[in-house]
Amino acid sequence: MGENNLENKSYSRLARLYDLIHSDKDYKKEVEFIEFVIEKMSKRKVNSILDVACGTGSHAIHLKKNYFVIGIDSAKSMLEVAKKKVKDIDFFREDMRDFNLDRTFDALVCLNDSFSYNTTEEEIIDTLRCFSKHLENDGIILFDVLSILPKERVEINSFVENDTEVSRISKWVPNEKNTVRVEYIYFVRQGNNSEFHVDHHTYNLINLRRLRKLMKKAGFKDIHILNGFSKNRYKRGSPRAVFVGRYVRKN
Ligand SMILES: C[S@@+](CC[C@H](N)C(=O)[O-])C[C@H]1O[C@@H](n2cnc3c(N)ncnc32)[C@H](O)[C@@H]1O
C-alpha cells in the first residue's frame, strides 16, 4: 500500500470541521450531474448506488432521495459525522483497495479526489477490481481524478461559522514521480479554545490513457472521460477528469 494510511490524520482530527471547510461546494448540483450521467449511461434501471470514500455523506444525503445508497470510507471519524448527518442509510468503514460487502450495486461513485489517493498502479488495479466486484452486469462507475500536475503554490483560506474559525495554509508541491504532496497547517479557534494541526496528503496524477486501459482490463466498457463535473469531453490541461464506464461481467 502507498503512503496514505487507512485513516489520514486530517480526516480523523478534522472530520468535525470537514463540512465547514468544504461549505463552498455545491453537493446538490454535483449529485444532479451524477444522476444525469448515470441514468443516461445505464442500460438498466438504477436502484442502488455505492458511494466509495463517502466522507461525511454530503453526496449520500442527496442521492438517497432517489436511490438505495450505502457509503463506505476508511476514516472512522468521517463516518461518525456521516452517520449523524444522514440517518437512514448504512455507512461502513472499508478501504477502497480491499473490501467485500457481499452484494452488488447498479452504480458506484467515488468523488472529489478520493480515487487519486491510489498512489501506485497496484493500488489502482486493486481498487478497480473491488469496484467491479460490487457492480451488477452493466452497472455504471463514475469517479474523478486529478489530471494535471499543479504548479507549486501556497494558498491561505479561512472558514467561519458561529463561534468556529478555521484558517488553513496549504502548500502544493508537485513531485517528479507524478504525485502532488499538499501540506497543510490548520489553526482552529472554537469559542475560547484554539489548536493547530499539521498534515499532508499525497495525490497521484494518473495518466488518463493508462487509466482507461486499466479500466478496460478490469472489465469496463463505454468509457468516457469528461471535463470535470460537466457534460463536455475532457479538455487537455483541465485539472480534473471524470471517468464514467459500464461494467460488463464475463460469463
Ligand atoms: C476529499 S475527501 C472526499 C469525501 C467525499 N467523497 C466528498 O466528496 O465530500 C476523501 C475521502 O477519501 C477517504 N479515503 C482516503 N483513502 C481511502 C481509502 N483507501 N479507502 C476508502 N476511503 C478513503 C477519506 O477518508 C476521505 O473521507
The ligand as a MOL file (V3000), in Angstrom:
LIG
                    3D

  0  0  0     0  0            999 V3000
M  V30 BEGIN CTAB
M  V30 COUNTS 27 29 0 0 0
M  V30 BEGIN ATOM
M  V30 1 C -11.5440 14.6490 -0.1890 0
M  V30 2 S -12.4560 13.5100 0.7870 0 CHG=1
M  V30 3 C -13.9200 13.3090 -0.2180 0
M  V30 4 C -15.0900 12.8380 0.5880 0
M  V30 5 C -16.4140 12.8230 -0.1600 0
M  V30 6 N -16.4050 11.9270 -1.2950 0
M  V30 7 C -16.7910 14.2320 -0.5780 0
M  V30 8 O -16.8550 14.4830 -1.7840 0
M  V30 9 O -17.0390 15.0650 0.2950 0 CHG=-1
M  V30 10 C -11.5880 11.9860 0.5430 0
M  V30 11 C -12.1750 10.8480 1.3450 0
M  V30 12 O -11.4950 9.6600 0.9130 0
M  V30 13 C -11.3550 8.8150 2.0380 0
M  V30 14 N -10.3180 7.8300 1.7280 0
M  V30 15 C -8.9930 8.0510 1.5200 0
M  V30 16 N -8.3680 6.8880 1.2360 0
M  V30 17 C -9.3420 5.9160 1.2620 0
M  V30 18 C -9.3290 4.5130 1.0520 0
M  V30 19 N -8.1900 3.8690 0.7530 0
M  V30 20 N -10.4820 3.8310 1.1430 0
M  V30 21 C -11.6470 4.4680 1.4450 0
M  V30 22 N -11.7190 5.8050 1.6700 0
M  V30 23 C -10.5740 6.5130 1.5680 0
M  V30 24 C -11.0130 9.7730 3.1700 0
M  V30 25 O -11.1970 9.2010 4.4440 0
M  V30 26 C -11.9700 10.9390 2.8590 0
M  V30 27 O -13.1980 10.7940 3.5210 0
M  V30 END ATOM
M  V30 BEGIN BOND
M  V30 1 1 1 2
M  V30 2 1 2 3
M  V30 3 1 2 10
M  V30 4 1 3 4
M  V30 5 1 4 5
M  V30 6 1 5 6
M  V30 7 1 5 7
M  V30 8 2 7 8
M  V30 9 1 7 9
M  V30 10 1 10 11
M  V30 11 1 11 12
M  V30 12 1 11 26
M  V30 13 1 12 13
M  V30 14 1 13 14
M  V30 15 1 13 24
M  V30 16 1 14 15
M  V30 17 1 14 23
M  V30 18 2 15 16
M  V30 19 1 16 17
M  V30 20 1 17 18
M  V30 21 2 17 23
M  V30 22 1 18 19
M  V30 23 2 18 20
M  V30 24 1 20 21
M  V30 25 2 21 22
M  V30 26 1 22 23
M  V30 27 1 24 25
M  V30 28 1 24 26
M  V30 29 1 26 27
M  V30 END BOND
M  V30 END CTAB
M  END
